[in-house]
């Protein structure tokens, strides 16, 4: 379920925390907001304190109770227990009592007008940061969540474990009117949340917030575009600090495909690699002893060389037909020069066998793989790359291909397009923003008419 945590910008003494445990999965912290009406007055704090200490003394509380959540001044109890410990009413009561105790001990019995003039207060909504992290991402650890909660001034933290939670989180973000939304968990998390938040803002007739990302996923292609640090320890704190003090922004147009907004999407080997990566990850992470040391880079390398390359050496390439559905398309040659006349709407841009047919508005895939070297040539076009590179050629020229410097028009063709339909036979794996979307035979991809504002640490500081 959705797990919001209104992040704090103060010390623990200012905002006491209610610890919420997933029994070994992760611990997050929920602050008690001091801008809500007081719940207890007079002697009730002492009553709450008494029952709180009684509750803490109960041994079953430590063993069974998993959650007591205070959100926005109201008391809600979430009991999530491991399969070994079934839920019992007696074990829920202590958690509720502790929640009551902490609310009693931290509620401000004085109205806002009587508070100390230096008491902390939350900044306006448009100056606050919402952070959405993928709770399933390997890099989203207890330490990362606690670090985010410690350093985010006036921000709210949302930990999502399921795709279905996206619309609910996005609706909350749109309604509260955050100025910046950061995602953590990889390109797929960014794609899903940007899509949902933009959609929610359009429904409410609001301007979408500025988007940014924390480098918490495996590939993180956008991190190479905007200069995000590796989000662990000092890197995470440094990015948040830069974001608050000086980080600039850039406008970026995304690609619309299957009702998603993403920086890249496509058919072929890139989508096959993602599928093989998931299969390989299952057994690599479960290896005895060494499994905990396995990295995303190791999984991708192992899956590519043991599954993807052999697959393409024995399987025939599918037939592809790409049709221009928008403004004139351009065939791009060496160093970005145009080849031949513009390709008008309704014309066939490409037809033939392919291993890759993908579009992007950024130059990189994950790990700095510069697969779309001409993606930023024109703001009104996205890059389209079609490739038939044989496996031996790829291995032999790997460094140049990785840097985006390999040029061979016999096996790689580049185009700048606005709106295309890609037809492929037989149906081939398809990916959007680094997430697999099954096998498809026909998809339309177009450049989104409205750009988003993206936090860019390479951009000039905000004035």
BELZIRA-V943054 format. One line per field, one symbol per residue. ss: DSSP state (H for helix, E for strand, C for the rest). phi: phi as a letter, one per 20 degrees, with the letter a starting at -180 (. if undefined). burial: 1 if it has 16 or more other ideal C-beta (glycine too) atoms within 10 Angstrom, else 0. Layout:
ss: ???
phi: ???
burial: ???
This chain:
ss: CCEEEECCCCCCCCCCEEEEECCCCCEEEEECCCCCCCCCCCCHHHHHHHHHHHHHHCHHHHHHCCCCEEECCEEECCCCCCCCCCCCHHHHHHHHHHHHHHHHHHCCCCCHHHCCCCCCCCCCHHHCEEEEEECCCCCCCHHHHHHHHHHCCCCEEEEECCHHHHHHHHHHHHHHCCCEEEEECCHHHHHHHHHHHHHHHHHCCCCCCEEEEEECCCCCHHHHHHCCCECCCHHHHHHHHHHHHCCEEEEECCEEECCEEECEEEEEHHHHHHHHHHHHHHHHCCCCCHHHHCCHHHHHHHHHHHHHHHHHHHCCCEEEEEEECCCCEEEECHHHCEEEEEECCCCEEEEEEECEEEEECCCCCHHHCCCCCCCCCCCCCEEEEEECCCHHHHHHCHHHHHHCCCCCCCCEEEEEECEEEEEEEEEEEEEECCEEEEEEEEEEEEECCCCEEEEECCCCCCC
phi: .fcecffdccffffcfddfcdelneaddcdfefeddffeccleggfffffffffffffffffedfdbcddclndecdddcdfffcffcgfeffgfffffffffffdfefefgfefffdffbffggfdedddddefeffeedgfffffgffdefmdddcdddcgfegffffffffffmfeccddcqofffggfffgffffffffeldffffdbbdfdeeelffffedmfefeclfffffffffffebgeccebeddeblmddbfbardoffffgffffffffgeffeffmegfefdfffffffffedcffggffddfffeccddfdcfgeceddgmnfedmegefgneefbbqfbdbbccbdcfdefmnfeecfdfdfcfebdecdcccgfggffffdggfffemdfcbffcccdcdcdbcdddbcfgcgccclndfcmecdbbdccfffdfdedgcfefggff
burial: 0011111110000011110101100101111101000111000010010011001001001001111111100000001010000000001111111111111101100000000000010100000111111110111100011011111111111111100011011111110011111111111111111111111110000001111111111111111111011110000110110111001110011111100111111111111111111001100100000000010100110111001110010000010111111010111100000000001000001100011111111111111011111110100011111111101011000000110101000001111111110111000111111111100100101111000111111000000
